[in-house]
């Protein structure tokens, strides 16, 4: 297929559902980001130094090792593990809670589009990407590959996934960690609606195995804002008893508990050097990805500045 697609200006997740083809959606998002075919957007996720190479025009100035320049009077660029041997493994939570959506698109569908877009970017830079799907069990495990055909495999695996009422995020993260044979950049897409300590224990297993870990905390805007009015029946998606109530009576407590949970989760990720980003499924995919890359670049620039000071 040709890469000469029109530039995407505003990728509404609900409109993306009309495209249907996962690879086409991914390409539209990537075109919207204006990602060059020779410029990596994921390079440098790892902060573990690998080796030097001589600076060439076009290299980012922030990668120059200024200390080495001071000793040798020559410019050298620092390369990191992810730049020399980069595998990306995407983990998607397909449990029943991920099927919720206040609009036409559920958290799971949004995560699917986001995963495909990330996979496409990785493949465009000639690196490898893999996929795991889990709920109460690991439903699929696809080792990283560097061919575009893996997008079709990912699409089929996601279509075949049948969510179950309960999820066990911590256990499945432990199990997936045992399956992974090479150190990778691991992206986990989930609503993480589980015990914070258990989730962090599973993420820590991935970190202890040497992986760089990024969580994309995927939540619906109604979960974040609780804008309901009148009388509602709230049905639990993972086996909970239904609750009939007037949302105004519980909104303050709900939002307070949500803030407490999210703060504990984010603080735990920070303590374990796990990168965290909140994903609101009402926002365009290209905007979310643009902020994702900007956050990574800012973090790397900050760490580079400290190293060179």
N, C-alpha and C positions, 0 to 999 in steps of 0.2 A: 504494500500500500504506500502511496506517496505521502511525504511529510509536508506537502504544500497545502496545509489547512489554513483557513482564515484565522486571524488572531482573535482569541476570545477576550471580550472586554468585561463581561460580567457573567459568571457561571453560577446561575441559580441551581442549587441542588435538586429542586423539584423539576425544573426544566430538563436537567440532565437525564432524568428517568426516561424521557421520551427518546433519547438516543439509543438506549438499550445495549449497544455493543460496548463491552468494558474497555477494550483497547481504544476505541474511538473516543470514549469519554476521557480516558487517560491522556490521549494525545491533545484533545481540546484544552484540557487543564494545563498541560505543559506548554502549549502554544500561548495560552493566556499569560503564563509566567515569562514568556520570551526567553526560554532556556536555550542557550547556544549548544550546538552539538559537540563542541570541544571544551566546554567549560563545565566543570563538575559543581553541582550544587550540594552534594553530600560529602565531598572530600573534607577531611579534617575533623570529622566527628570524633575520631579518636584523639586523645591528648597524649598518647604514648609515643614518644619519639622513636623513629626507626633509623634514619640515617640522613646524611647531607648529600646534596648534589650542587654543582656549580650553578649560580644564578644565571638565568637567561632573560632577555627582554620580554616583558609580558607577565613574568611572575609577580605575584603580589608582594609589595614591599614589606608587609607585615610578616612574611615567612622568612625574611632574611635573618640569619643568626648574627647579630651585631657583635656579640662577644667574640665569635670566631673571626669576624672581620677585623676586630681590634688587634687580634693576635697575628693574623695572616695578611692583612691589608687586601683581602680578596673577598668577593661576595659569594656566600653560599646560602642555599635555601634549605630550610628544615622540612623533612618529610616525616609523616606520621604513619602509624600502622595502617590506618584506613586508606591511606593514599597508595600504599604499596601492595595491599592484599585485601581488597575490600569485598566483603560479603554483607548483604543486608538480609535480615530475616524478619518478616512481618507476621505478627501474631494477632489474630482476630478472635474476639469473644463473640460467639454466635448464640449465646444463651437467650432465653425467652425475654429477659428484661431489655435486651438490645432490639427487640422487635417493636418497641414503643416509638411512636412518632405523632406529634401534635399536628403536623401537616401531612402531606402525601408521602413523605420520605421518612423511613424509620432510621434509628441510630445505626442499625446494621447495614442498611443500604448505603448510608453516608460513609460508613467505615469502609465498605467495599469500594466505593468510588475513590476514596482517599488512598486506600492501599494500592489500587491500580495505578493511580497517578504517581505515587512514590516509586512503585515498581518500574514504571515506564522511565522515570528520570534515571534510576539506577542503571537500567539496561542501556539507555542512550549514552551513558558515559562508559559503557563496555565493562561494567561490573556485574556481579551476580546477585540475584534476589531469590528468596525462598518464602514459603508461606506455611503457617500452621493455623488450623481452625480448632477451637475448643469450646466446650460448654461444660457439661459434667464429666466429659472425657475429651481426650485429644481425638478429634474426628478426622483430621487430615494432617499429614506432614509431608511437605514438598521441599526437598533439599534445594539450596540455592543453585540457580543456573543462570547463564548469561545470554540466552536466546529469547527473542521476542515471543516465541511460542509458549513460554511459561505463562504469559498473560491469559491465554486461552485455557490453560490448565487451571489457573487460579479462578477464572470465571466459572468453570464447570464445577470445581470443588465447592465454591460458595453457593452455587445454585443447588447443589445436592445436599448441602447442610440442612438438617432439620433440627431446629432448636429444641432443647428440653427444658422442663420447668425450672430445674435447679442448675446452678453453676458451681464450680469449685475452682475458682481462679488460682488460689495458692497452689493446690495440688497439681493443676495442669501446668503451671509455670515450672514447677519442680520437674515434672515429667518431660516437658519440652527441653528443659536445660540438659537433661540426660541424653536426649536424642541428638543434640547439636554437636557436631564433631569438630568444628572450627570456630575460632573466635570471630565474632560478627558484631555488626551494629544491629541491635534488636529493637524493633518498634512494636509496642503493644497498644492495640486499639481496643478499648473497652470502656464501659461505664463504671467499672470498678465498684459496683454496688455490693460490697462484701466487707467483712471485718478488715479494718485498715491494717492491723498488725499482721494478719494472715497474708494479705496481698503483698505487703512490704517484704515479708519473709520469702515469698516466691520470687519477687523481683531481685532481692538480695542474692538468691541462688545464681541468677544469671550474672550478676555483677561479680560474684566470687569466682565464677568460671572464666572471668576475663572479658566478658562481653561489655560493649558500650550499650546502655539501655536508655531508651526514650519512651515515655508513656504519653499517649494522646488520649486524654480523658474526654471521652465522647458522650456529651449530654444534650438532651433536647431542651430548647428554650423554656418550655413549660416546666421542666424539672428545675431549671435554674431560677425562674421567676415566680412560679406558682400563681398564675394570673386568674385562676378560676373564680367564677362568681355564681351565686345561687346555691342550689343543692345538687351534689354530685355523688355518684357511687364510684369509688376508686377500686378497681379490680387488680389484685396482685398478679403479676405476670409469672411469678415463680412459686405459685402454690399458696400465697398468703390469703387470708380471709378478706372478702370484700368489705369496704368501709363506706358507709353512707354518712355524709356530713356536709355542713356548710363551710367551704374552704376558708372564709374570712375568720372563722373561729380558730383555725389551726395554722394559718399562714405564718404568723410570727414565730411560733415554735418550730414549724417546719424549716423556715429559712435560717433560724438560729442553729438548728441541728445540722443543716446542710453546710453552713459556714464552718462549724466546728469540725465536721468530717473532712471537708476539703482542706482546711488549714492543717489538720493532722496528717493528711495524705501528702500534701505538698512539702511539709516540713520533713516528713520521713524520707521522701524522695531526695530532697536536698542533702540530708545527712548521709545518704548512701551514694551520693554523686550520680543520681538518676535524673535525667532531664525530664521536665514536666511541661506539658502544654495543654491548656483547656481548649476543647473543640466544641463550639456551639453549632449544632447541625442546621441552624437557620442561616448560617453565613456562607457566602460563596466559597467554593473549594479553592479557587486560585488565591483569594485573599488569605485564607487560612494557611495555605502553603507558603505564601510570600512572607507572612509573619513568622512562620516556622523557621524558614531559612534566615531571616533577619535576626531572629533570636540566637540562632546558632552562630552566625557571623559575629554578633556583638559579644558573645561569650568568648569566642576564640580570640577576637581582637583584644579583649580585656586580659585574657591569660597571657597573650603574647606580649602585651605591654608590660605586664609585671615581670615576665621573664627577662625582658631586655633592659629593665631599669637597673 
